[in-house]
Amino acid sequence: MSEANPAASIQANRDASRPLFLVPKGVLTPDGIKEGFAVVVQENTFVAVGPAESLAQQYATAERVELPERLIMPGFIDSHQHLAQAFGKGFAYGEPSEIFKRVWVPMEGFLNEELVHLSGKLAAFEALRGGFTTISDAGARNANDLGLLADAVEEVGVRCVLGFICNDFPDAPKPPDPKVIVENAQKHLDRFGNGLVTPSLAVSIPEIASDTMLGTVYRMCEESGRVFQTHVNKHLVAVERSIVDRKLRPLEHLVRAGALGPATLAAHATLICPDEMKLLADKGAAVAYCPVATCWKGNAVSPALMMDVFGIRVGLGTDGTRNDAFRLVDMAEAAQRIAFGLAVGDSSCGGGARWLHMGSKGGASALGLGKVTGAVEAGLAADFLIVNLDVPELIPAWDLPWDLVRLGNKSQIEAVFVDGKLRLRDGWPVDWDARALMNRINELAISAVSQAPIKRVHGTSAEHAAFRKATGI
């Protein structure tokens, strides 16, 4: 068993212009795990990935780092996140569906500028610790400047698709001015796009935007090469509301409004009927499959494996529940197996490699970042993990992709690189003070969030235990 982290020799402030020649035991490439390969990083890019012996002479002056018993793999991609909800992730335990009305909206609306920034930074830090190098924020529900969240993810060093919410609440007594929303949406698209932040536009759920707004925002995203995000067919009550009010299911509503197409990222998509599956495929839309959120606060499991089989682009999302990539891919496969595989005798449910793909390259495609990140491949941004394979859980390793899905753990992630820069080593940042962040959050967050008009349906675990003791139930 190796004890030292061989990545410890890599300096956070190293000369990025000098190539970094990494020689691990294996490299997870789009074609599978390759042994005897080297990965060459220069500036912020993978400049070469191939057999170490054939690359060694070409990069003889590079900074060479041997990584015995380590795997270099692409950083995971969280296709659906809520950066402004980091303080309330524990509120989801035991809550029924549509928790956003009772918890998320009241909590997010109560956050001041400092708390928004702290929440974003905490969520981004958790994501990096969990192996995510890219996250997609579906839009914050408060009036504060989204620059606060952009600054937070830049400070942590995680790549981010940052959503701007464009709800115009057509049924409200005093709906906001659609012209102002569209103007601000265009400013958002123009403001970001350099560095680690990519802009995106969002509508929280189709029913709280007019058809005109849905169509307009979708076209703005499609024309600018950005992603349009919305929660679709997540909860039974939302589907029923849409049918009663519009005689259309939410996904069908998007079609009528001209908002379902290649630029659409449909979050959750759990309650999908065969006709809607065909719509997603025919329109070229992508889906963010959120299996942990399904387990914690959903009504059904998205048929993600079936979607993938029919050519629908599928990424994996946390929904801000648990920022742990290895546990996410494990839950992604397990949920498909429990919901669909067991009933038909499908004991493989797509195989291990498929879920690693959805968690990386598939997620990049879903976010419109397939030409930027998502794989250890020459020409893409150097977003990657160094994973320790010399652990009891992976010995002996008969099928490493499956092992990573079922047995991988974030404690094995020894280093995280984003855009060619070392961001975390052994779970902690190399260039900023995470303890100071945690202390500040402990100082402010509990008191502030406790004052928000949150309505939880279930009590705490201690309250449940006391009730059982008192009633004998």
N, C-alpha and C positions, 0 to 999 in steps of 0.2 A: 504494500500500500504506500503510495507517495503521500508525503505530508505537506511539502512546500508547494506554493502556487507558482508554477514557472512563469506565469504572466507578470509576476511581481517585478521582473527586470524591465518591463516596458514602462517608460516614464510618461506621465500624463502630459508633460510639456515638451515632449520630444520634437525634433526637427521634422515636421510633416513632409518636407520636400525630399527627405531621404527615404527611399523605399524601406518598408518593414517586411521582412521575409519570414513568414511564420510556417513552421514545419510541425504540424500536429500528427497524432496517430491517424486521424481520419478527418475528412471534410464532407459535410452533407451538401451535396450539389443537387441541381434539378434532376440529375440522372442517378441519384442514389449516393450512398456513402462510398467515398474513394479513399483507399489507404495509399500511402506513399506520395500523396499530393502536398504541394505547398500553396500558400495563399500570399500574394504580394499586394500590399497596401501602400499607396502613395497619395499624399494630400488627403482627399476624402473618398477615394475610389479604389475598388478592386482593379488593379491593372493586369493581374495575371492569376490564373488558377489552373494548376496542372501538375504533372509529375515533377516532384522536387528535383530529381537529378537533371532533368532537361532544362529546368529554369535556373538552376544554381549558377551556371556560368554567366548567363545573361544578367543576373542580379548579384554578381560577386561582391560588389561594394555595399550592398544593402545591409541593414541591421538585421542579423539573423537571430531568431529566437526559436529554440527547440521546445516543443510542447508535447513531451511523451505522455501517453495515456490520456490525451485530451482530444476533444472533438471541436472543430470549428463548424458552426452552423449558423444559418441566417437568424437574425433577431426575429422574434415573433411580432405579429401585427395584430393589434386590438382594433377591430373594425367598428366597434361601437362602445363608446366610453362617455361618461359624464363627469368632467373635471370639477364642476362646482358641487358635486354631491359627496366628496370624499369624507366629510364629517358625519354623514348619515348612513354609511354603508351598513352599519349594524342595525339600523332601523328596519331592514327588510326581513329580518328573521320572523317567520310565522305570520307575515302579513298577507292578506288576500290580494287579488289583482287590482290594478289601477291605483297602486300605491302613490303614483305621481300626484294625484289630486290631494291626498291627505298628508303627504310627507315632503316630496321633492319640491313641488312648486312653493309651498309655504316656507320651506327651509331656504331654498335658493334666493327667494325674494327678500329674505331677511339679512342676507350677507352684505356687509359693507365692503369697501374697496380692499382693505387689508385682508379680510377673511376670504374674499374671492381669490386673491393672489395666493394666500396660504393653502387654500383648498386645491387649487390647480397644481401648486408645487408638490403638495403631499401626494396627490394622485399620480403625477408624473414620476415622482421618486419611487412610489410603490410599483409602478409599471416597469421601470428599469430593473428594480430588484427582482421582479417576477419574470424577466427575460423579454419584455416587450421593448422594441426599439422604435416602434411607430404606434401612435394611438390616434383614433378618430373621435373627436368630441362632437356630439350631436347638437350642441348649442346650449348656452346657459340661459336660465329663465330669470334674469334680473337685469336691472337697468345700467349696471356698471359697464365700463369700457372693456371690450374683449381683449384689448391690449394687455390687461392684467394677466389673463390666462396665457397669452402669447409670451409675455415676459417670463412667466413661471416655467413653461416648458423649455424655453431657450436657456434659462438658468440651469435647469436640471440636465438638459442635453438630450431630450427625446424628440423624435420627429413627430409632428402633429398636423392632422387635418382639422382645422378649427371652424366649426359651424356657426353661422349667424342665423338666428331664428327670425322667420318672416311671417309669423301668424298675424292675420288681420281680423280674426274673430268676427266673421260676418253677422253672427247672431247676437252679438253684444249690444247693449243699449247705446253705447257710444264707441263704435269700433274705431281703431286708429286709422289715420289717413294712409291709404295704400300707396300714394305717391311718395310719401316720406319713407315708408318701409322700403320701397324699391330703390330710392335714392341712397339710403343707408346700406342696402345690400350691395349696390354697385361700389360704394366706397370701401366696403369690406373686401370685395374681390380685388379692388385696385390696391388696397393697403398692404396686403400680405402676398406672399409668394416667393420671397427671397429668404434665405436661411432655412431653418427647420420647419417653419410654419407654412402650410398650404391652406388657402381659404376655401370655404365651402358654404353653401346656403342650405337652410333647413326649414321644414315646417314640422312642428312637434307631432301632430297627427292630422290626417287629411281633413277631418271635420271642423277644425278650428281655423281653416283658411278658405277663402272664397276660391271658386274654380279659376277665376281670373288670376288671382295671386299664385295659385299652384302652377298654372301654366306659364306665367311670366317668370317665376323663379326657376322653374325647370329649364326654360329656354336660356336664361342667363347662365346657368351652370353648363349646359351643353355647349353653348357658343364659346364659353371661356375655358372649356376643358376641365371643369371642376365637377365635384360630386354634389348632387342634390340628396339630402338625407331626410328621411321621415320614418316614423314608427308605423308599421302597417300590420293589420290583422294579428295583433298581439293578444288581446283579451276578448273573450266571448261577448262581454257587455258592449265593447266598442263596435264589434261586427254587427251585433243586433241593432244598436243605435243607428248605424249607417244604413242598414236595410230598412228600418222604420222611417227614417227621415228622408232618405234619398232613393230607396228601392235599389240600392247598389251596395255591394260589399266595399270596404275601404280600398282594396286594390283596384276594383272596377271603377271606383270613384276617381282614382288617379288617372286611369285610362281616359275617362270622359273629360277630365280637365287638361289632358295633354301633358301629364306629369309622370308618365311611366315610359322609360326608355333607357338607353345605354348609360346615361348620366345618373340614373336613380340608384341609390343605395337604400334598400328596404330593410329596416331594422326589425329583427325578430321573425316576422312572417311565419308565425307558428300555425295559424288556422288557415291553411291553404287547401283549397279544393282542386280537383284535376284541371278545371277550366283556368283557374288562376295560375297553376303551374305552367300551363301552356302560354299564358299571357307573359309571365316572367321570361320564359325562354324566347318567345317570339319577339318581344320588345328589347331583349338584350340587357335587362336590368340585373343588378347584383343584389345579393342578400347578405346581411350580417346575422349569422346564426349565433345565438347567445344561450348556450345550454345551461350555464349556472343560473342565469336569470330565470330561465324556464323552470328550473327546480325550485328556486326560492320564491318566485312571485308570478308564475305564469299559469296558463290554462292548458297548454299542450306543447309538444315538442315539434319544432320545425322539421319538415321532411328534408333535411339538408343533404343526406346521401342521395336521395332520389333527384333533388335539384342538380347536384353535381353530375349525376349520370346523364341528365338531359341537357347538359351544357350550360347551366346557369352558373354564373360566377358566384362563389360562396366564400366568404371570409368568416373568421370567428371573432366574436365580441364578448367582452366581459359585462357590458352594461353597467360598469362601475361597481360590480358586486365584489369580485375577488380578483385582484391584479396578480394572478399567478398563472403563467402561460402553460406550464406543464400540467397543472391541475385542470386547466381549461381544455386542452386537447384530450385529456383522459375523460373528462365529463362529456365532451363532444361525441366521442366514440361510444361511451357507455349509454348516453341518452338515446342514441340511435338504436343501439342493441336492445335496450329495454323496451322502447316504444314500438319498434318495428321489427328488428331482427329476430327476437325470440319467437314471435308469433308465426314466422314463416321459415324458421330453421336456418336463418342466415347467421352463421357463427363467426363470420369475419367482418361483416359490416364495413366493407371497403378496404380493409387492411390498414396497418399502422401508418404507412407512408402517406396515405391519402389525407389523414388528419394533420400531419406535419405540413403538408402542402397547403391545406386550407388555413393553417395558422401562420403561414409565411407568404409564399408567392401568391396563393389564392387571395389572401387578404390584400396584398398590394394591388392586384388586379381590380378587386372590388372597390378600392379607394381611388382608382385612376392613377396609381403610382407604380404600375408594372414596369415602366421604363426607368424608374428611380431606385427602387429597393425591392426586397422580398426574396433575394437569392444570393448565394455566394457565387458570383458570376462576373467575369471581367466586364468593366464598363458601368456596373451599378455602384451605388453608394456603398461604402464599407460599413454596413450596419450588421454586426455579428456578435455571437456569443462564443466564449471559450468555456467548454463544459468538461468537467472532470469525469472520466469514464472509470477511473480506478477506485470504485466504491463498491461495497458489498451488493447493493441492489442490481448492479450491472455485471456481476461476475457469477457464472459465465454468461457471456452475451451470445445468444443463438441467433437473434434477429434484432439488430440494434434499433431500427426504426420503430418496431413494435415495442421494444424495451423502453424507448424514450417516451412513448405515449402512455404506457401503463406504469412504468417504474421511475421515469425521470422526475427530478425534484429541483426546485430552484436553489437549494443549498449546494447543488453541484455546479452552479454557474459561477465561475471564478473571475470572469471579466466580461464587461459589456462595452462594446464600441458602437458609437453612432457617428455617422459621417466621418469615419476614419479616426475619430478621437476616442481615447480611453475615457469612459465616463464613470464606470463603477469597477471596483476591485473587491472581491469577497463581500459583495452586497452593499458596499458603502462608497459614496462619491469620493473622487480623488481631488476635486478642486473647489469644493464648497462644504460648509458645515451643516450636515444633516441634523446633528444633535440640537443645534440652535433652532432650526426649523421646528423640530418636534417639541422643544420646550416652549416656543412661542405659541404653538397650536394648543398645547395643554393649558397654557395661561389664558387663552382667549376663547377657544372654540366651544367648550362645554357650556360655559356661562351664556355665550351669545346664542347658540342653537337652542338652548333650553327655553329661551324667551320667544322663539318662533312659534306661530300658531299651528303646530304639528298635531295631527290626530292619529294616534296609533290604535289599532283595533285590538291587538293582543298585548298582554302584559309582558313583563320581563320573565326570565326563567325562574328567578327567585319568587315572583308572584305566582307563577304556575305551581311551583313546588309547595308554597304555602296553601294555595287553594286545594291541592290534592290532599295535603295533610289534614286540612280542616274539614273537608267533605268526605274523605275516604275514597274519592274517585281516582 
